[in-house]
Amino acid sequence: MVANSQVEIGLTLEALTDGIVVHGRLCADWVSECRRCLRQLSGRSETEVQELYQAVVIDPDAYPIVGEQLDLLEMVRENLLLAVPVAPLCTVDCPGLCSQCGADLQTTKCGCSNKIADERWAALDLLKIDESRPTTE
């Protein structure tokens, strides 16, 4: 999510016969949490924009010109939200949290068993061939 901070906007407007093209750069700080270990993360998103505003909206992707002014708020909000990472990581190899005890595996080792047993497959586990047992052929 975009943090409550200043948004830097550097835009240029170009008049067309059927509207106005707005292009430039948007920058804002964001705050989120790591998708694996839930640590607090922050960063800075920068994005290039090129959007069309029209008084009579012909292009379905165009923003409307209301009265004599351009309302840039919706366009800026949409583009910045698209620039923020959807599922950020604190590090690429973040091990996350233990699924059994919830320990942060980046700072501690837990004593949980890594073997995950799914009870739905228990009947099939009984059919596995024990390689230490001699087979009869």
mmCIF file of the C-alpha atoms, coordinates in Angstrom:
data_MODEL
# 
_entry.id   MODEL 
# 
loop_
_atom_site.group_PDB 
_atom_site.id 
_atom_site.type_symbol 
_atom_site.label_atom_id 
_atom_site.label_alt_id 
_atom_site.label_comp_id 
_atom_site.label_asym_id 
_atom_site.label_entity_id 
_atom_site.label_seq_id 
_atom_site.pdbx_PDB_ins_code 
_atom_site.Cartn_x 
_atom_site.Cartn_y 
_atom_site.Cartn_z 
_atom_site.occupancy 
_atom_site.B_iso_or_equiv 
_atom_site.pdbx_formal_charge 
_atom_site.auth_seq_id 
_atom_site.auth_comp_id 
_atom_site.auth_asym_id 
_atom_site.auth_atom_id 
_atom_site.pdbx_PDB_model_num 
ATOM 1   C CA . MET A 1 1   ? 0.000   0.000   0.000   1.00 0.00 ? 1   MET A CA 1 
ATOM 2   C CA . VAL A 1 2   ? 1.196   3.482   -0.738  1.00 0.00 ? 2   VAL A CA 1 
ATOM 3   C CA . ALA A 1 3   ? 2.345   5.244   2.432   1.00 0.00 ? 3   ALA A CA 1 
ATOM 4   C CA . ASN A 1 4   ? 0.920   8.541   3.599   1.00 0.00 ? 4   ASN A CA 1 
ATOM 5   C CA . SER A 1 5   ? 3.711   10.579  2.116   1.00 0.00 ? 5   SER A CA 1 
ATOM 6   C CA . GLN A 1 6   ? 4.246   13.124  -0.579  1.00 0.00 ? 6   GLN A CA 1 
ATOM 7   C CA . VAL A 1 7   ? 3.784   11.979  -4.146  1.00 0.00 ? 7   VAL A CA 1 
ATOM 8   C CA . GLU A 1 8   ? 6.267   13.427  -6.591  1.00 0.00 ? 8   GLU A CA 1 
ATOM 9   C CA . ILE A 1 9   ? 4.661   14.270  -9.916  1.00 0.00 ? 9   ILE A CA 1 
ATOM 10  C CA . GLY A 1 10  ? 6.438   15.466  -13.034 1.00 0.00 ? 10  GLY A CA 1 
ATOM 11  C CA . LEU A 1 11  ? 3.949   15.682  -15.896 1.00 0.00 ? 11  LEU A CA 1 
ATOM 12  C CA . THR A 1 12  ? 3.751   17.276  -19.309 1.00 0.00 ? 12  THR A CA 1 
ATOM 13  C CA . LEU A 1 13  ? 0.444   18.037  -21.041 1.00 0.00 ? 13  LEU A CA 1 
ATOM 14  C CA . GLU A 1 14  ? 0.016   17.988  -24.792 1.00 0.00 ? 14  GLU A CA 1 
ATOM 15  C CA . ALA A 1 15  ? -3.116  19.289  -26.502 1.00 0.00 ? 15  ALA A CA 1 
ATOM 16  C CA . LEU A 1 16  ? -4.712  17.145  -29.193 1.00 0.00 ? 16  LEU A CA 1 
ATOM 17  C CA . THR A 1 17  ? -7.726  17.832  -31.370 1.00 0.00 ? 17  THR A CA 1 
ATOM 18  C CA . ASP A 1 18  ? -9.833  15.396  -29.338 1.00 0.00 ? 18  ASP A CA 1 
ATOM 19  C CA . GLY A 1 19  ? -8.229  15.640  -25.891 1.00 0.00 ? 19  GLY A CA 1 
ATOM 20  C CA . ILE A 1 20  ? -5.083  16.059  -23.835 1.00 0.00 ? 20  ILE A CA 1 
ATOM 21  C CA . VAL A 1 21  ? -2.226  13.592  -23.411 1.00 0.00 ? 21  VAL A CA 1 
ATOM 22  C CA . VAL A 1 22  ? -0.634  13.576  -19.967 1.00 0.00 ? 22  VAL A CA 1 
ATOM 23  C CA . HIS A 1 23  ? 2.776   11.939  -19.749 1.00 0.00 ? 23  HIS A CA 1 
ATOM 24  C CA . GLY A 1 24  ? 5.575   11.967  -17.229 1.00 0.00 ? 24  GLY A CA 1 
ATOM 25  C CA . ARG A 1 25  ? 6.799   10.339  -14.035 1.00 0.00 ? 25  ARG A CA 1 
ATOM 26  C CA . LEU A 1 26  ? 5.178   9.537   -10.672 1.00 0.00 ? 26  LEU A CA 1 
ATOM 27  C CA . CYS A 1 27  ? 7.078   8.614   -7.482  1.00 0.00 ? 27  CYS A CA 1 
ATOM 28  C CA . ALA A 1 28  ? 5.781   7.598   -4.042  1.00 0.00 ? 28  ALA A CA 1 
ATOM 29  C CA . ASP A 1 29  ? 6.894   5.649   -0.973  1.00 0.00 ? 29  ASP A CA 1 
ATOM 30  C CA . TRP A 1 30  ? 5.111   2.410   -0.050  1.00 0.00 ? 30  TRP A CA 1 
ATOM 31  C CA . VAL A 1 31  ? 4.837   0.300   3.097   1.00 0.00 ? 31  VAL A CA 1 
ATOM 32  C CA . SER A 1 32  ? 3.953   -3.400  3.160   1.00 0.00 ? 32  SER A CA 1 
ATOM 33  C CA . GLU A 1 33  ? 5.061   -6.678  4.698   1.00 0.00 ? 33  GLU A CA 1 
ATOM 34  C CA . CYS A 1 34  ? 7.093   -9.613  3.426   1.00 0.00 ? 34  CYS A CA 1 
ATOM 35  C CA . ARG A 1 35  ? 4.782   -12.264 2.010   1.00 0.00 ? 35  ARG A CA 1 
ATOM 36  C CA . ARG A 1 36  ? 6.738   -15.053 3.725   1.00 0.00 ? 36  ARG A CA 1 
ATOM 37  C CA . CYS A 1 37  ? 7.918   -13.772 7.138   1.00 0.00 ? 37  CYS A CA 1 
ATOM 38  C CA . LEU A 1 38  ? 5.582   -10.763 7.632   1.00 0.00 ? 38  LEU A CA 1 
ATOM 39  C CA . ARG A 1 39  ? 8.448   -8.340  8.355   1.00 0.00 ? 39  ARG A CA 1 
ATOM 40  C CA . GLN A 1 40  ? 7.680   -4.663  7.765   1.00 0.00 ? 40  GLN A CA 1 
ATOM 41  C CA . LEU A 1 41  ? 8.993   -3.500  4.373   1.00 0.00 ? 41  LEU A CA 1 
ATOM 42  C CA . SER A 1 42  ? 9.120   -0.146  2.674   1.00 0.00 ? 42  SER A CA 1 
ATOM 43  C CA . GLY A 1 43  ? 10.271  1.069   -0.673  1.00 0.00 ? 43  GLY A CA 1 
ATOM 44  C CA . ARG A 1 44  ? 9.834   3.642   -3.375  1.00 0.00 ? 44  ARG A CA 1 
ATOM 45  C CA . SER A 1 45  ? 7.761   3.153   -6.524  1.00 0.00 ? 45  SER A CA 1 
ATOM 46  C CA . GLU A 1 46  ? 8.470   5.084   -9.679  1.00 0.00 ? 46  GLU A CA 1 
ATOM 47  C CA . THR A 1 47  ? 6.403   4.773   -12.817 1.00 0.00 ? 47  THR A CA 1 
ATOM 48  C CA . GLU A 1 48  ? 6.148   6.385   -16.215 1.00 0.00 ? 48  GLU A CA 1 
ATOM 49  C CA . VAL A 1 49  ? 2.651   7.399   -17.297 1.00 0.00 ? 49  VAL A CA 1 
ATOM 50  C CA . GLN A 1 50  ? 1.042   8.322   -20.572 1.00 0.00 ? 50  GLN A CA 1 
ATOM 51  C CA . GLU A 1 51  ? -2.705  8.829   -20.311 1.00 0.00 ? 51  GLU A CA 1 
ATOM 52  C CA . LEU A 1 52  ? -5.373  10.413  -22.465 1.00 0.00 ? 52  LEU A CA 1 
ATOM 53  C CA . TYR A 1 53  ? -8.034  12.826  -21.193 1.00 0.00 ? 53  TYR A CA 1 
ATOM 54  C CA . GLN A 1 54  ? -11.072 13.602  -23.365 1.00 0.00 ? 54  GLN A CA 1 
ATOM 55  C CA . ALA A 1 55  ? -14.047 15.953  -22.979 1.00 0.00 ? 55  ALA A CA 1 
ATOM 56  C CA . VAL A 1 56  ? -16.186 13.482  -24.923 1.00 0.00 ? 56  VAL A CA 1 
ATOM 57  C CA . VAL A 1 57  ? -14.779 10.094  -24.011 1.00 0.00 ? 57  VAL A CA 1 
ATOM 58  C CA . ILE A 1 58  ? -14.366 8.101   -27.214 1.00 0.00 ? 58  ILE A CA 1 
ATOM 59  C CA . ASP A 1 59  ? -11.427 5.941   -26.147 1.00 0.00 ? 59  ASP A CA 1 
ATOM 60  C CA . PRO A 1 60  ? -12.498 3.475   -23.401 1.00 0.00 ? 60  PRO A CA 1 
ATOM 61  C CA . ASP A 1 61  ? -9.124  3.921   -21.656 1.00 0.00 ? 61  ASP A CA 1 
ATOM 62  C CA . ALA A 1 62  ? -9.377  7.737   -21.560 1.00 0.00 ? 62  ALA A CA 1 
ATOM 63  C CA . TYR A 1 63  ? -10.119 9.772   -18.452 1.00 0.00 ? 63  TYR A CA 1 
ATOM 64  C CA . PRO A 1 64  ? -12.881 12.380  -18.662 1.00 0.00 ? 64  PRO A CA 1 
ATOM 65  C CA . ILE A 1 65  ? -12.247 16.122  -18.704 1.00 0.00 ? 65  ILE A CA 1 
ATOM 66  C CA . VAL A 1 66  ? -14.807 17.574  -16.313 1.00 0.00 ? 66  VAL A CA 1 
ATOM 67  C CA . GLY A 1 67  ? -15.558 21.249  -16.932 1.00 0.00 ? 67  GLY A CA 1 
ATOM 68  C CA . GLU A 1 68  ? -12.382 23.214  -17.582 1.00 0.00 ? 68  GLU A CA 1 
ATOM 69  C CA . GLN A 1 69  ? -10.069 21.137  -15.361 1.00 0.00 ? 69  GLN A CA 1 
ATOM 70  C CA . LEU A 1 70  ? -8.214  17.849  -15.390 1.00 0.00 ? 70  LEU A CA 1 
ATOM 71  C CA . ASP A 1 71  ? -8.724  15.725  -12.300 1.00 0.00 ? 71  ASP A CA 1 
ATOM 72  C CA . LEU A 1 72  ? -5.412  13.892  -12.016 1.00 0.00 ? 72  LEU A CA 1 
ATOM 73  C CA . LEU A 1 73  ? -6.154  12.187  -8.688  1.00 0.00 ? 73  LEU A CA 1 
ATOM 74  C CA . GLU A 1 74  ? -7.700  8.975   -10.066 1.00 0.00 ? 74  GLU A CA 1 
ATOM 75  C CA . MET A 1 75  ? -5.023  8.574   -12.737 1.00 0.00 ? 75  MET A CA 1 
ATOM 76  C CA . VAL A 1 76  ? -2.180  9.124   -10.248 1.00 0.00 ? 76  VAL A CA 1 
ATOM 77  C CA . ARG A 1 77  ? -3.728  6.729   -7.701  1.00 0.00 ? 77  ARG A CA 1 
ATOM 78  C CA . GLU A 1 78  ? -4.283  3.947   -10.257 1.00 0.00 ? 78  GLU A CA 1 
ATOM 79  C CA . ASN A 1 79  ? -0.792  4.159   -11.731 1.00 0.00 ? 79  ASN A CA 1 
ATOM 80  C CA . LEU A 1 80  ? 0.957   4.261   -8.348  1.00 0.00 ? 80  LEU A CA 1 
ATOM 81  C CA . LEU A 1 81  ? -1.035  1.311   -7.028  1.00 0.00 ? 81  LEU A CA 1 
ATOM 82  C CA . LEU A 1 82  ? -0.093  -0.694  -10.112 1.00 0.00 ? 82  LEU A CA 1 
ATOM 83  C CA . ALA A 1 83  ? 3.587   0.176   -9.544  1.00 0.00 ? 83  ALA A CA 1 
ATOM 84  C CA . VAL A 1 84  ? 3.650   -1.130  -5.946  1.00 0.00 ? 84  VAL A CA 1 
ATOM 85  C CA . PRO A 1 85  ? 4.864   -4.755  -5.617  1.00 0.00 ? 85  PRO A CA 1 
ATOM 86  C CA . VAL A 1 86  ? 1.900   -7.101  -5.131  1.00 0.00 ? 86  VAL A CA 1 
ATOM 87  C CA . ALA A 1 87  ? 3.714   -9.611  -2.916  1.00 0.00 ? 87  ALA A CA 1 
ATOM 88  C CA . PRO A 1 88  ? 7.098   -8.194  -1.831  1.00 0.00 ? 88  PRO A CA 1 
ATOM 89  C CA . LEU A 1 89  ? 9.886   -10.216 -0.225  1.00 0.00 ? 89  LEU A CA 1 
ATOM 90  C CA . CYS A 1 90  ? 12.426  -8.966  2.319   1.00 0.00 ? 90  CYS A CA 1 
ATOM 91  C CA . THR A 1 91  ? 15.066  -11.119 0.572   1.00 0.00 ? 91  THR A CA 1 
ATOM 92  C CA . VAL A 1 92  ? 14.812  -13.404 -2.438  1.00 0.00 ? 92  VAL A CA 1 
ATOM 93  C CA . ASP A 1 93  ? 15.666  -16.466 -0.313  1.00 0.00 ? 93  ASP A CA 1 
ATOM 94  C CA . CYS A 1 94  ? 13.475  -15.592 2.700   1.00 0.00 ? 94  CYS A CA 1 
ATOM 95  C CA . PRO A 1 95  ? 12.555  -18.925 4.351   1.00 0.00 ? 95  PRO A CA 1 
ATOM 96  C CA . GLY A 1 96  ? 9.417   -17.486 5.933   1.00 0.00 ? 96  GLY A CA 1 
ATOM 97  C CA . LEU A 1 97  ? 7.633   -18.839 8.987   1.00 0.00 ? 97  LEU A CA 1 
ATOM 98  C CA . CYS A 1 98  ? 7.383   -22.440 10.166  1.00 0.00 ? 98  CYS A CA 1 
ATOM 99  C CA . SER A 1 99  ? 4.000   -23.755 9.103   1.00 0.00 ? 99  SER A CA 1 
ATOM 100 C CA . GLN A 1 100 ? 3.662   -25.734 12.339  1.00 0.00 ? 100 GLN A CA 1 
ATOM 101 C CA . CYS A 1 101 ? 4.930   -23.481 15.153  1.00 0.00 ? 101 CYS A CA 1 
ATOM 102 C CA . GLY A 1 102 ? 5.135   -20.071 13.446  1.00 0.00 ? 102 GLY A CA 1 
ATOM 103 C CA . ALA A 1 103 ? 8.833   -19.501 14.230  1.00 0.00 ? 103 ALA A CA 1 
ATOM 104 C CA . ASP A 1 104 ? 10.667  -17.035 11.992  1.00 0.00 ? 104 ASP A CA 1 
ATOM 105 C CA . LEU A 1 105 ? 13.022  -19.373 10.126  1.00 0.00 ? 105 LEU A CA 1 
ATOM 106 C CA . GLN A 1 106 ? 15.285  -16.490 9.144   1.00 0.00 ? 106 GLN A CA 1 
ATOM 107 C CA . THR A 1 107 ? 16.357  -15.881 12.759  1.00 0.00 ? 107 THR A CA 1 
ATOM 108 C CA . THR A 1 108 ? 15.699  -19.186 14.571  1.00 0.00 ? 108 THR A CA 1 
ATOM 109 C CA . LYS A 1 109 ? 15.596  -22.900 13.928  1.00 0.00 ? 109 LYS A CA 1 
ATOM 110 C CA . CYS A 1 110 ? 12.530  -24.675 15.121  1.00 0.00 ? 110 CYS A CA 1 
ATOM 111 C CA . GLY A 1 111 ? 12.379  -28.290 16.287  1.00 0.00 ? 111 GLY A CA 1 
ATOM 112 C CA . CYS A 1 112 ? 9.343   -29.162 14.219  1.00 0.00 ? 112 CYS A CA 1 
ATOM 113 C CA . SER A 1 113 ? 9.302   -32.155 11.943  1.00 0.00 ? 113 SER A CA 1 
ATOM 114 C CA . ASN A 1 114 ? 9.717   -31.131 8.326   1.00 0.00 ? 114 ASN A CA 1 
ATOM 115 C CA . LYS A 1 115 ? 7.750   -34.154 7.169   1.00 0.00 ? 115 LYS A CA 1 
ATOM 116 C CA . ILE A 1 116 ? 4.266   -33.037 6.319   1.00 0.00 ? 116 ILE A CA 1 
ATOM 117 C CA . ALA A 1 117 ? 1.786   -35.867 6.491   1.00 0.00 ? 117 ALA A CA 1 
ATOM 118 C CA . ASP A 1 118 ? -1.483  -35.568 4.678   1.00 0.00 ? 118 ASP A CA 1 
ATOM 119 C CA . GLU A 1 119 ? -4.021  -37.924 6.223   1.00 0.00 ? 119 GLU A CA 1 
ATOM 120 C CA . ARG A 1 120 ? -5.883  -38.218 2.930   1.00 0.00 ? 120 ARG A CA 1 
ATOM 121 C CA . TRP A 1 121 ? -2.942  -40.208 1.521   1.00 0.00 ? 121 TRP A CA 1 
ATOM 122 C CA . ALA A 1 122 ? -2.436  -42.450 4.583   1.00 0.00 ? 122 ALA A CA 1 
ATOM 123 C CA . ALA A 1 123 ? -4.038  -45.488 2.910   1.00 0.00 ? 123 ALA A CA 1 
ATOM 124 C CA . LEU A 1 124 ? -1.664  -45.196 -0.037  1.00 0.00 ? 124 LEU A CA 1 
ATOM 125 C CA . ASP A 1 125 ? 1.335   -44.887 2.291   1.00 0.00 ? 125 ASP A CA 1 
ATOM 126 C CA . LEU A 1 126 ? 0.516   -48.388 3.572   1.00 0.00 ? 126 LEU A CA 1 
ATOM 127 C CA . LEU A 1 127 ? 0.857   -49.749 0.030   1.00 0.00 ? 127 LEU A CA 1 
ATOM 128 C CA . LYS A 1 128 ? 4.400   -48.465 -0.421  1.00 0.00 ? 128 LYS A CA 1 
ATOM 129 C CA . ILE A 1 129 ? 6.979   -51.197 -0.961  1.00 0.00 ? 129 ILE A CA 1 
ATOM 130 C CA . ASP A 1 130 ? 9.398   -51.482 1.930   1.00 0.00 ? 130 ASP A CA 1 
ATOM 131 C CA . GLU A 1 131 ? 12.775  -51.749 0.156   1.00 0.00 ? 131 GLU A CA 1 
ATOM 132 C CA . SER A 1 132 ? 14.437  -53.352 3.189   1.00 0.00 ? 132 SER A CA 1 
ATOM 133 C CA . ARG A 1 133 ? 11.965  -56.240 3.073   1.00 0.00 ? 133 ARG A CA 1 
ATOM 134 C CA . PRO A 1 134 ? 12.768  -59.098 0.659   1.00 0.00 ? 134 PRO A CA 1 
ATOM 135 C CA . THR A 1 135 ? 10.288  -59.533 -2.149  1.00 0.00 ? 135 THR A CA 1 
ATOM 136 C CA . THR A 1 136 ? 8.894   -62.851 -3.277  1.00 0.00 ? 136 THR A CA 1 
ATOM 137 C CA . GLU A 1 137 ? 8.820   -63.464 -6.977  1.00 0.00 ? 137 GLU A CA 1 
# 
